[in-house]
Every structure is written in C-alpha cells, then in structure tokens.
Amino acid sequence: MLVPSKGKNTVKATKNEIIDRPKELTNIEVFDAWADGLDPGTYESFISFCAENYSVIECFLYARFLGYVSSITSCEDWIKLKYPKPDHRRVLLDEINHMKEDIRLLREEIENCGVKRDSGVARIASMEKELRSTIHQVEQYTANKDRKGLLMAGADRAIRELAFIFKDDPIENPLKEAAMSVWARMQLEE
C-alpha cells in the first residue's frame, strides 16, 4: 500500500514496506539435493565419475541414468562448482590464434628486412605445418568428443526405453544391473 510522505505541500507516494520473496533453490542446490538422495555406494560412484571425467555431458547422462530428471544446467553448474574442468579445446583454439599471430609477425619482419627471406620462409613453412597439425588436432578432439557423447546419449535413451517397457516386471532389476554393466563398459571405451 502506498502512503503519502509528509512534507511541505508535496505528496510523494512511498512503499510502506518491502516483502521478501520466498527463497528459491538455485540450480546447484537442486542438483545437490538430488545427489544427496542417492544411496552411499551410488553417490560415491557418481562423485568419483564426475571428479575424473572431463565431459559435463557424460556426467549429466550418468546422472540421468541414475534417475536425475531435471535440466542439464543444474548438473553443469554443480559440476563447475565442485569439479572445475580444464577446457582443452579452448586451450588449443587459443594456441591456434597465437600461432597465426606469430606467422603474421614473422611475415612483417621478412617484409621489413628484419629477418632474412630464406630463413624466414623456412620458419613460416614449419610454423604453418604446426598450425595445420594443431587445427587437425582440434577437429579430431571435437569429433571424438561429439561421437562419444552421441553414443552415450543413444545408449541412455535405449536403456530408458527398456526400463519403461519392463517397468514393474520381474526382469526390471536384472535389466538395471545389465544397464549398469553397459554404462561401465562404455566408460572404459575410447
């Protein structure tokens, strides 16, 4: 309710009080609550998997496999907080940019006669070869990561469909055990 302020011939409406919004759970708290609900053995397995694995997507798929039903953003925020991962692709892309800049500077030095033309051209050739190799490495790294993520997503979907089909069936528990074996085996493959 707005209350007029007291003063000389001015009527200024001000809020009487401010009501706090109820506390909402953050993404990290949502995922933390889910993880805390796991049984101790599963929790330890999941924690060690997240600590050792560089892929947030693989951690998310494992969480989904364990029954997590919320969004990947909660999982990603939780992993970034608890287990920060190096971004190898970003490092390689930065390295490519530095190499390009070094090649450009070397070309300028050749043009300004700061470096002998024959030795400069030879250095540029070796630097460009290294640059192409690094670009190939980034492409291969990305392709392998994408391929493994797609395979794991497909396996996750297949396992979920089987679990749904055989829900409340005597085969449900053996199917869950088999699914855990498939998941473990996929983790060992490169």
CORKAGI-V743242 format. One record per residue. N is the residue number from 1. RES is the residue in one small letter. PHI is phi in radians with two decimals (999 if undefined). BURIAL is b if it has 16 or more other ideal C-beta (glycine too) atoms within 10 Angstrom, else e. D_FIRST is the distance of its C-alpha to the first C-alpha in Angstrom with 1 decimal. Layout:
n={N:N}
res={RES:RES}
phi={PHI:PHI}
burial={BURIAL:BURIAL}
d_first={D_FIRST:D_FIRST}
//
This chain:
n={1:2:3:4:5:6:7:8:9:10:11:12:13:14:15:16:17:18:19:20:21:22:23:24:25:26:27:28:29:30:31:32:33:34:35:36:37:38:39:40:41:42:43:44:45:46:47:48:49:50:51:52:53:54:55:56:57:58:59:60:61:62:63:64:65:66:67:68:69:70:71:72:73:74:75:76:77:78:79:80:81:82:83:84:85:86:87:88:89:90:91:92:93:94:95:96:97:98:99:100:101:102:103:104:105:106:107:108:109:110:111:112:113:114:115:116:117:118:119:120:121:122:123:124:125:126:127:128:129:130:131:132:133:134:135:136:137:138:139:140:141:142:143:144:145:146:147:148:149:150:151:152:153:154:155:156:157:158:159:160:161:162:163:164:165:166:167:168:169:170:171:172:173:174:175:176:177:178:179:180:181:182:183:184:185:186:187:188:189:190}
res={m:l:v:p:s:k:g:k:n:t:v:k:a:t:k:n:e:i:i:d:r:p:k:e:l:t:n:i:e:v:f:d:a:w:a:d:g:l:d:p:g:t:y:e:s:f:i:s:f:c:a:e:n:y:s:v:i:e:c:f:l:y:a:r:f:l:g:y:v:s:s:i:t:s:c:e:d:w:i:k:l:k:y:p:k:p:d:h:r:r:v:l:l:d:e:i:n:h:m:k:e:d:i:r:l:l:r:e:e:i:e:n:c:g:v:k:r:d:s:g:v:a:r:i:a:s:m:e:k:e:l:r:s:t:i:h:q:v:e:q:y:t:a:n:k:d:r:k:g:l:l:m:a:g:a:d:r:a:i:r:e:l:a:f:i:f:k:d:d:p:i:e:n:p:l:k:e:a:a:m:s:v:w:a:r:m:q:l:e:e}
phi={999:-1.53:-2.09:-1.16:-1.38:-1.56:3.07:-1.24:0.78:-1.97:-2.06:-2.01:-1.46:-2.27:-1.33:-1.22:-2.76:-1.98:-1.75:-1.26:-1.29:-1.12:-1.16:-1.83:-1.26:-1.43:-0.98:-1.14:-1.16:-1.08:-1.19:-1.02:-1.08:-1.12:-1.10:-1.15:-1.40:-1.28:-1.20:-0.96:-1.17:-1.15:-1.06:-1.09:-1.11:-1.16:-1.08:-1.16:-1.09:-1.15:-1.20:-1.60:-1.67:-1.52:-1.63:-1.16:-1.13:-1.14:-1.10:-1.11:-1.10:-1.13:-1.09:-1.08:-1.08:-1.46:2.01:-1.23:-2.09:-1.51:-1.47:-1.24:-1.13:-1.09:-1.11:-1.11:-1.08:-1.13:-1.16:-1.09:-1.32:-1.43:-2.37:-1.02:-1.95:-1.27:-1.75:-1.12:-1.12:-1.09:-1.07:-1.14:-1.14:-1.12:-1.09:-1.08:-1.08:-1.14:-1.11:-1.05:-1.14:-1.09:-1.13:-1.07:-1.12:-1.14:-1.08:-1.09:-1.11:-1.12:-1.13:-1.56:1.10:-1.42:-2.33:-1.06:-1.04:-1.15:-1.27:-1.15:-1.13:-1.12:-1.16:-1.10:-1.07:-1.23:-1.18:-1.18:-1.12:-1.11:-1.08:-1.07:-1.10:-1.19:-1.08:-1.07:-1.09:-1.12:-1.09:-1.17:-1.05:-1.15:-1.09:-1.13:-1.14:-1.10:-1.08:-1.15:-1.08:-1.15:-1.08:-1.20:-1.13:-1.13:-1.13:-1.04:-1.11:-1.11:-1.14:-1.11:-1.12:-1.11:-1.10:-1.20:-1.12:-1.74:-1.10:1.06:-1.99:-1.05:-1.44:-1.03:-1.17:-1.05:-1.13:-1.11:-1.10:-1.12:-1.09:-1.09:-1.15:-1.09:-1.06:-1.08:-1.14:-1.11:-1.18:-1.36:-1.36:-1.87}
burial={e:e:e:e:e:e:e:e:e:e:e:e:e:e:e:e:e:e:e:e:e:e:e:e:e:e:b:b:e:b:b:b:e:b:b:e:e:b:e:e:e:e:e:e:b:b:e:e:b:b:e:e:b:e:b:b:b:b:b:b:b:b:b:b:b:b:e:b:e:e:e:b:e:b:b:b:b:b:b:e:e:e:b:e:e:e:e:e:e:e:e:b:e:e:e:b:e:e:b:e:e:e:b:e:e:b:e:e:e:b:e:e:e:e:b:e:e:e:e:b:e:e:b:b:e:e:e:e:e:e:b:e:e:b:e:e:e:b:e:e:e:e:e:e:b:e:e:b:b:e:e:b:e:e:b:b:e:e:b:e:e:b:e:e:e:e:e:e:e:e:e:e:e:e:b:e:e:e:b:e:e:e:b:e:e:e:e:e:e:e}
d_first={0.0:3.8:6.5:10.0:12.5:15.7:18.9:21.8:20.9:18.2:14.7:13.0:9.4:8.5:6.4:6.2:8.3:10.1:11.6:15.2:16.9:19.7:23.0:25.1:28.8:30.5:33.7:35.8:34.3:34.8:38.4:39.0:37.9:40.3:43.1:42.7:43.2:46.7:49.7:51.2:54.2:52.2:49.6:52.4:54.0:50.8:50.0:53.5:53.5:50.3:51.8:55.1:54.0:52.9:51.4:47.7:48.5:51.3:49.0:46.5:49.3:50.5:47.0:46.9:50.3:49.1:46.3:43.4:41.4:38.5:38.6:41.0:38.3:37.4:41.1:41.7:38.9:40.3:43.8:43.0:41.4:44.1:47.2:47.0:49.7:51.9:51.7:55.4:55.0:52.9:55.6:58.3:56.4:56.0:59.7:60.5:58.6:60.4:63.7:63.1:62.3:65.5:67.6:66.2:67.0:70.5:71.2:70.2:72.5:75.3:74.8:74.7:77.9:76.2:77.4:80.7:80.4:82.3:80.5:77.1:77.7:78.7:75.6:73.4:75.1:74.5:70.9:70.3:72.0:69.6:66.6:67.8:68.2:64.6:63.2:65.2:63.9:60.3:61.1:62.9:60.1:57.5:59.7:60.5:56.9:55.8:58.8:58.1:54.4:55.4:58.0:55.6:52.9:55.6:56.9:53.4:52.9:56.4:55.8:52.4:54.1:57.0:54.6:52.8:56.1:57.5:54.4:55.4:59.0:61.6:62.0:58.3:58.9:62.1:60.2:57.5:60.2:62.0:58.8:58.4:62.0:61.4:58.3:60.4:63.2:61.1:59.7:63.3:64.3:63.9}
//
